[in-house]
Structures are given as C-alpha cells and as structure tokens.
Amino acid sequence: MLLAIDCGNTNTVFSIWDGTKFLATWRTSTEHQRTADQYYVWLTSLMRYQNIEARITDMIISSTVPRVVFNLRVLADRFFNTRPYVVGKPDCRLPVSVRVDSGTAVGPDRLVNTVAGYDLYGGDLIVVDFGTATTFDVVANDGAYIGGVIAPGVNLSLEALHLAAAALPHVDISRPHSVVGTNTVACMQSGIFWGYIGLVREICNRIKTERDRPMKVISTGGLAPLFQQSEDLFDEWVDELTMHGLTVIHAYNKRQEAS
C-alpha cells in the first residue's frame, strides 16, 4: 500500500492508496516540531478507528515546508521500512518536463498538480489551487510546467485585513447577498469574495490571451467549490488533485526503476 503525503503551509494530508482507490484521507495541521513517533501514533490510531488493516510498503511526499520532511523520512524508515520518494529531489523523477528560468525552484505542490492535471485532462491547462496562496499553474500541450502566477490566499488576505486594521473583525468567507454591504462583515465578505472572482477571471483570461489558444481551467483546494458554484469560473473541479498526482508520480518512478 502507498502512503501519499501532501504537506502544505497550513495543513498536511495523508492518504492511503491501494493501487486503484484511496482507502482513507486524513488531515492534520502542519507543525515541523511533530516527531515521527507522533505521526505514527496519530496515523495508526486513525487506521484502527476506520478498520483499515493496510500494510504500508511505499511512501511519497510533497512538501512546501522543508523542515517537516526530515521527520516524515524518519517515519518511513523507522516504522514502515521504506525509503520515500520526495517530489523535488533528484531521485524522484517526473513524467513531465519543467520549462522555467534556470535556477528557479518550483514548489513541489505545483509540480504535482501539473502532473495530475495532465494525466486527467491532457495539456493546455490552467490549474488554480486555493491554498495558503492562490496559485495558477500553466501546463503546456505536452504536459510541461511552463510557469504561473502566485497571489495571496483567500484566508491569508482575510487574516491580514483583520490584523492590520484594528476595527475590522475576523470573518468567514462566503458569498454575500449583495455586492454593496450594509454592515462591516458584509462589506469585508463582498470585498474578498468578488475581489477573488475578479482576480481569478482576469488572470485566467490574460493567460489564455498570452498563450493564444483554448485552455481548460481546473480548480482544486477547499474554497474552489464556493467560487465555482457562483460564477462558473472553472471547467472542472477536482477535490484530491494533488493526491492523484502523487500516485501518478509514484507509479512512474516504480516503472522507471523496473525498466
């Protein structure tokens, strides 16, 4: 069984893949202080709770927080007797090329999303990921990652607004009843919601114009459904896009090793 781990700036997701489907997916906050022992106790407790008796034989990790990777490697070695693939490291090969400026380090999550998007939908894609940052990844017709856009995440923007302006409260993101707010919370929700609708639409339109070809827009991340249901910004929404990409990369490396 494969344990796929996606470590983001805010949350870390663990999924168990049996070769055809995900048996379970769990989420925990990202903390670089968490030890391998703590990960193991937490993970095996959840597996027992859901009556999952899978034996972990392989691991693959995508992490935007380098300090977390060490303890995840220890988890793989000490408890599962395996060496994990780590996306972005030289020994973890990708089934697509990366065409960016020389010396540029591309976030592992963006590479994984590129692989997943190309595997599911082919090339000429824009992958929009609503995470701590809102990222736009551009996939060429041959599946290559060719660059993108990084904007502040929705929740990050809300938190910054709350922290920087003493009179403004912390609010949850939702679609407001009208564009013009009649109280502080409604005004903030309208600014964030319609502001991000405009941001996503304008950036995607400009990418399409610059590329001068039809492009499919794929979204992922927790807030993607909120924006999708409102304005039809995306052609497709994929809940576990990153996890799918990790399984594709793992399978590709296994084939390369066997050949």
MIVEXMI-725303 format. One record per residue: residue in three letters; x, y, z of N, C-alpha, C, CB in turn. Coordinates in steps of 0.2 Angstrom, whole numbers, plus 2048, in hexadecimal, padded with zeros to 3 digits. Glycine has a CB too. Layout:
# MIVEXMI-725303
alaXYZXYZXYZXYZ
...
***
This chain:
# MIVEXMI-725303
met8047FA8008008008008048068007FB800806
leu80280B7FD8068127FC8038178018058147F5
leu80781A80580582080980882680680881F810
ala80382A8038048308008038368058008317FA
ile80883A80580884080A80984680680D83F80F
asp80484B80780585280480585780A7FF853800
cys80B85980B80C85E81180C86580E81385C814
gly80786981080787080E80887481480087280C
asn80887B81380A88081880588081E80A887815
thr7FF87E81D7FA87E8227F88778247F4881820
asn7F78728207F586C8217F986681E7ED86B820
thr7F98608217FC85B81E7F785581D802858822
val7F78528177F284D8157F58478147EE84F80F
phe7F38418177F583B8167EF8368137F783781D
ser7F183380E7ED82E80A7F08288097EA832804
ile7EC82280A7EE81C8097EB8198027EC81780E
trp7EF8177FD7ED8157F67EE80E7F67F181A7F1
asp7E980A7F37EA8037F37EC8017EC7E47FF7F5
gly7ED8067E77EF8047E07E98067DC7F07FD7DF
thr7E38067DE7DD8087DA7D980E7DD7D98027D9
lys7D980E7E47D58137E77D88157EE7CE8117E8
phe7D681B7F07D881D7F77D481A7FC7D88257F8
leu7D78168017D38138067D181880C7D880E809
ala7D581D80D7D48238127D88298117D5820819
thr7D682E8137DA8358127D98388197D883980C
trp7DE83A81C7DE83E8227E28448227E083A828
arg7E08498267E38508267E585282D7DF855823
thr7EB85582D7EE8578347F185E8337F2852837
ser7F28628387F58688377FD8678367F486D83D
thr80086B83280786B83080B86E83680986E82A
glu80F86983981486C83F81A86883E81086A846
his81F86C83D82686983C82986684282B86E839
gln82686784882886484E82685D84F826868854
arg82185B84B81E85584C82384F84A817854848
thr82484A84F82984584E82683F84A82B843855
ala82A83B84882883584482483084882E831841
asp82583084F82182C85381A82F85482582C85A
gln81A83585481383885580F83784E814840856
tyr81283884980F83684280C82F84281383883C
tyr81082A84580F82384480982284981581F846
val80982484F8038238547FD82685180582685B
trp7FD82C84E7F783084C7F482C8467F983784A
leu7F982A8417F782683B7F481F83C7FD826836
thr7F781B8407F58158427EF8158467FA810845
ser7EE81A84A7E781A84E7E281B8497E8820853
leu7E28208447DD82183F7DC81B83B7DF82783B
met7E18178397E08118357DC80C8397E780E833
arg7DE80B8407DA8068447D38098447DD80584B
tyr7D280F8457CB8128467C78108407CB819847
gln7CA81183A7C680F8347C78088317C881482E
asn7C98048367CA7FD8347CE7FC82E7C37F9833
ile7D37FF82D7D87FF8277DE7FB8297DA806824
glu7DF7F58267E47F18287EA7F18237E27E9829
ala7EA7F681F7EF7F681A7F67F681C7EE7FC815
arg7FB7F38198027F381B8057F88168057EC81A
ile8087FD81980B80281581280081280D809819
thr81380080C8197FD80981D8038058187F7804
asp81980880381D80D80081A81480281B80D7F8
met81E81980181C82080381E8257FE81F82280A
ile81A82A7FD81D8307F981A8367FC81982F7F1
ile81F83B7FC81E84180081E8477FB822842806
ser81A84C7FC81A8537F981A8587FE8158547F3
ser81F85C7FF81F86080582186780382385E80A
thr81D86C80582087380482387680A81A878802
val82487280F82787381682D86F81782287381C
pro83387181583886C81583A86981C83F870812
arg83986D82183A86A82883686482A83A87082D
val83086382682C85E82882F85782582585F826
val83285882083485281C83884D820837854815
phe83D85082484184B82883E84682C84684F82C
asn83984983083584483483183F830831848839
leu82E84182A82A83D82682F837823827841820
arg83583982283A83481F83B82F82584083781D
val83C83282B83D82D83183782983283E831837
leu83182B83182B82783182B82182C82582B830
ala82D82382682D81E82183381882382F82181A
asp83881B82583E81682683D81282D84481A827
arg83B81583283A81283883480D83983A81783E
phe82F80F83682880C83882680883282381183A
phe82880A82B82580682682B80382182180B821
asn8318048248378018208378028198377F9822
thr83680881783680A81083981180F82F80A80D
arg83C81280983F81980883A81D804846818804
pro83882380683282680283582A7FC82F82B807
tyr83182B7F783282F7F28308367F582F82D7EB
val83583B7F38338427F58338467EF8388457FB
val82D8497ED82D84D7E78318537E782584F7E6
gly8358547E283A85A7E28418577E383885F7E7
lys8428517E684984F7E784B84B7E084984A7ED
pro85184B7DF8548487D98528417D885B8487D9
asp85183D7DD84F8367DC8488347DB8528327E2
cys84483A7DB83D8397DA83B83C7D383883D7DF
arg83B8387CE83A83B7C783383C7C583D8367C2
leu8328417C182B8437BF82A8417B882B84B7BF
pro82383F7B682183D7B08208437AB81B8397B0
val8228497AD82184F7A98278537AA81B8537AB
ser8298587A582F85C7A682D8637A983185D79F
val8328667AB83186D7AF8358727AB83386C7B6
arg8318777A883487C7A38338837A783187B79C
val8388847AB83888B7AE83F88E7AE83588A7B6
asp8408947B18478977B184C8927B484689E7B4
ser8528927B285788E7B58588907BC85D88F7B1
gly85888B7C185A88D7C885388E7CC85E8937C8
thr84D88E7C884788F7CC8458897CF8428927C7
ala8438897D68408847D98398847D98438847E1
val83687F7D682E87F7D682C87B7DC82C87C7CF
gly82687D7DF82387A7E58218737E381E87E7E7
pro82386E7E78218677E68198667E48238627EB
asp81586A7E880E8697E780C86B7E080A86E7ED
arg80F8707DE80E8737D781086D7D28118797D5
leu81586A7D38178657CE81285F7CE81E8637D0
val81085D7D480C8587D58058597D280B8567DD
asn80285F7D37FC8617D07FD8617C87FA8687D2
thr8028637C68048637BE80385C7BC80A8667BD
val8068577BF8068507BD7FF84D7BD80B84C7C2
ala7FC84F7C37F584D7C47F084F7BE7F284E7CB
gly7F18567BD7EC8597B87EE8567B17EE8607B8
tyr7F48557AF7F58527A97F384B7A87FD8537A7
asp7F48477AE7F18407AD7EA8407AC7F483D7B4
leu7E68447B07DF8447AF7DC8477A97DC8477B5
tyr7DF84D7A77DC8517A27E085379C7DA8577A5
gly7E685079C7EB8527967EE8597977E7852790
gly7F185C7927F48627927F08687917FA86278D
asp7F386E7917F08757907EB8767967ED875789
leu7EE87679C7EA8777A27EC87D7A67EA8707A6
ile7E887F7AA7E98847B07E68807B67E688B7AE
val7EB87F7BB7E987C7C17E98817C67EE8767C3
val7E38827C97E28877CE7E18847D57DC88C7CD
asp7E68857DA7E68817E07E58877E67ED87E7E1
phe7DF8867E97DE88A7EF7E18887F57D688B7F0
gly7E78897F77EA8877FD7EC88D8017F08837FB
thr7F188D8057F48928097F58988047FA89180D
ala7F88977FE7F889B7F87F38997F380089C7F5
thr7F189D7EF7ED89B7E97F289B7E37E78A07E8
thr7F38957E07F88947DB7F48927D57FD88F7DD
phe7F78957CF7F58937C87FB8907C57F389A7C5
asp7FA88A7C38008867C07FE8857B880187F7C3
val8028867B48018867AD80487F7AA80388C7A9
val80087B7A78038757A480287579D7FE86F7A7
ala80887479980887479280586E78F810874790
asn80486E78880186978580486278680086A77E
asp80B86278780E85B78880F85A79081585C785
gly80B85D79480B85C79B81185F79F80C85579C
ala81586379C81A86779F81886C7A481F86979A
tyr81B86D7AA8198737AE81D8797AB81B8727B5
ile81A87E7A981D8847A681D88B7AA81A88579F
gly81A88A7B081A8907B48138917B781C8967B0
gly8128977BA80B8997BD80B89F7C08098937C1
val80789F7C58058A67C98048A47D07FF8A97C6
ile8078A87D58068A77DC8028AD7DF80C8A57E0
ala7FD8AC7E27F98B27E57F88B07ED7F28B37E2
pro7F68B47F17F58B37F87EF8AE7F87F48B97FC
gly7EF8AA7FD7E98A57FE7E38A98017EB89F802
val7DD8A68007D78AA8027D78AB80A7D18A6800
asn7D88A580D7D98A68157DE8AA8177D989F818
leu7E48AA8147EA8AE8157E88B68157F08AC811
ser7E48B780F7E28BE80E7DD8C08147DF8BF807
leu7D98BC8167D48BE81B7D88BF8227CF8B881C
glu7DC8BA8237E08BB8297E48C18297E58B582A
ala7E78C38247EB8C98237E78CF8247EF8CA81D
leu7E18CF8227DD8D58227DB8D682A7D68D481E
his7D98D082D7D78D08347DD8D38387D58C9836
leu7E38D08377E98D283B7EB8D983A7EE8CD83A
ala7EB8DC8347ED8E28327E98E88347EF8E382B
ala7E28E78357DD8EC8367DA8EA83D7D88ED830
ala7DB8ED8427D88EC8487D18EB8497DB8F084E
ala7CE8F08457C68F08457C38EB8417C48F7843
leu7C78E783D7C38E28397C48DB83C7C78E2832
pro7BE8D783D7BE8D18407C18CB83B7B78CF842
his7C18C583E7C38BF83A7BC8BD8377C78BA83E
val7BC8BB8317B68B982E7B78B282A7B28BE82A
asp7B28AE8297B28A98257B08AA81E7AE8A3828
ile7B38A78197B28A98127AC8A58107B88A680E
ser7A78A980D7A18A680A79F8AB80579C8A580F
arg79A8A98017978AD7FB7928B27FF7948A97F6
pro7938B97FE78F8BD8017888BE7FD7928C4801
his7838C080177D8C17FD77D8C67F87778C2802
ser7818CB7F97818D17F47888D37F477C8D67F6
val78A8D77EE7918D97EE7928DF7F37928DC7E7
val78D8E37F478E8E97F878C8E67FF7898EF7F6
gly7908E680478F8E480B78C8EA80F7968E280E
thr7888E88147858ED8187878EC81F77D8EC818
asn78C8E882078F8E88277978E682578C8E382C
thr79B8E682A7A28E582A7A48DE8277A68E6830
val7A08D982A7A28D28287A08D182179E8CD82C
ala79A8D381F7988D381879C8D68137908D5817
cys79F8DC8157A38E08117AA8DC80F7A58E7814
met7AC8D98157B38D58147B18CF8107B58D381B
gln7AC8CB8117AB8C580D7AA8C78067A48C2810
ser7A68CC8047A68CE7FD7AC8D07FA7A18D47FD
gly7B08D37FE7B78D57FB7BB8CF7FA7BB8DA800
ile7BB8CB7FE7BF8C47FD7BC8C07F87C08C1804
phe7B68BF7F87B38BA7F47B38BD7EC7AB8B97F5
trp7B08C37EB7B08C57E47B78C77E27AB8CB7E4
gly7BB8C97E77C28CB7E57C68C57E27C68CD7EB
tyr7C58BF7E57C88B97E37C58B67DD7C88B37E8
ile7BE8B77DC7BB8B57D57BE8B97D07B38B77D6
gly7BF8C07D17C28C47CC7CA8C27CB7C28CB7CE
leu7CD8C07D07D48BE7CF7D58B87CB7D78BD7D6
val7D18B37CD7D28AD7C97D08AE7C27CD8A77CD
arg7CA8B17C17C88B27BA7CD8B67B67C18B57BA
glu7CF8BB7B87D48BF7B57DB8BC7B37D58C67B8
ile7DD8B97B87E48B57B77E38B07B27E68B27BE
cys7DE8AC7B37DD8A67AE7DC8A97A77D68A27B0
asn7D88AE7A67D78B17A07DD8B479C7D28B77A0
arg7E18B77A17E88B979E7EC8B479C7EB8BE7A3
ile7EC8AE7A07F18A979E7EE8A67977F08A37A4
lys7E88A57977E58A27907E78A778A7DD8A2791
thr7E68AE78B7E88B27867F08B27857E68B9788
glu7F48B178A7FB8B17897FD8AA7857FF8B178F
arg7FA8A57877FB89F7847F889E77D7F9899788
asp7F38A277C7EF8A27757ED89B7737F48A5770
arg7EA8987777E78917767E189077B7EC88C776
pro7DD88B7797D888977E7DB8857847D288577B
met7D988778A7DC8847907D78827957E1888793
lys7D787C7987D287A79D7D587C7A47D187279D
val7D087E7A87D28817AF7CF87C7B47CF8887B0
ile7D48797B87D38747BD7D48777C47D786E7BC
ser7CF8767C87D08797CF7D18737D47CB87D7D1
thr7D48757DA7D58707DF7D68747E67DA86B7DE
gly7D58717EB7D68757F27CF8767F57D987C7F0
gly7CF8777FB7C98777FF7C487C7FD7CB878806
leu7C68827FB7C18877F97BF8877F27C488E7FB
ala7C28837EE7C08837E77B98827E67C487D7E3
pro7B587D7E97AE87C7E87AA8837E97AB8777EC
leu7AC8877EE7A888D7EF7A88917E97AB8907F6
phe7AE8927E67AF8977E17AC8947DA7B68997E0
gln7AC88D7DA7AA88A7D47A288A7D37AC8827D4
gln79F8897D97988897D97958907D87958867E0
ser7998957D979689C7D879789E7D179A8A07DD
glu79D89D7CE79E8A17C77A089C7C27A38A67C9
asp7A08967C27A38917BD7AA8947BA79E8917B7
leu7AE8957BF7B58977BD7B98917BA7B889A7C3
phe7B788B7BC7BC8857BA7B88807B67BE8827C1
asp7BC87D7B27B98777AE7B88717B27BD8767A8
glu7BC8707B77BC86A7BB7BF86C7C27C08647B8
trp7BC8687C77BE8697CE7C08627D07B986C7D3
val7C68617D37C985A7D57CB85B7DC7CF8587D1
asp7C78577E17C88587E87CF8567EA7C38547EB
glu7D28507E77D884D7EA7DD84D7E47D78467EC
leu7DE8537E17E28537DB7EA8527DD7E285A7D8
thr7EC8557E27F38547E47F484C7E67F58587EA
met7EF8497EA7F08427EB7F183E7E57EB8407F0
his7EC83F7E07ED83C7DA7F383C7D77E783E7D5
gly7F68427D77FD8437D48028407D77FE84B7D4
leu80283F7DE80783B7E18068347DF80683C7E9
thr8018317DE80082A7DC8038297D57F98277DC
val80282E7D180582D7CA80C82E7CA8028337C6
ile80F8327CE8168337CF81982D7D28188397D3
his81682A7D78198247DA81981E7D58148227E0
ala81381D7D18138187CC8188197C780C8187C9
tyr81981F7C581E8207C082581E7C281E8287BE
asn8278207C882E81E7CB82E8177CC82F8227D2
lys8298137CE82A80C7CE82B8097C78238097D1
arg82880C7C28298097BB83080A7B982480C7B6
gln8328107BB8398127B983E80E7BC83B8197BA
glu83D80C7C28428087C68418007C38408077CE
ala83C7FE7C183B7F77BF83E7F77B78347F67BF
ser83E7FC7B48417FC7AD8487FC7AC83E8017A9
***
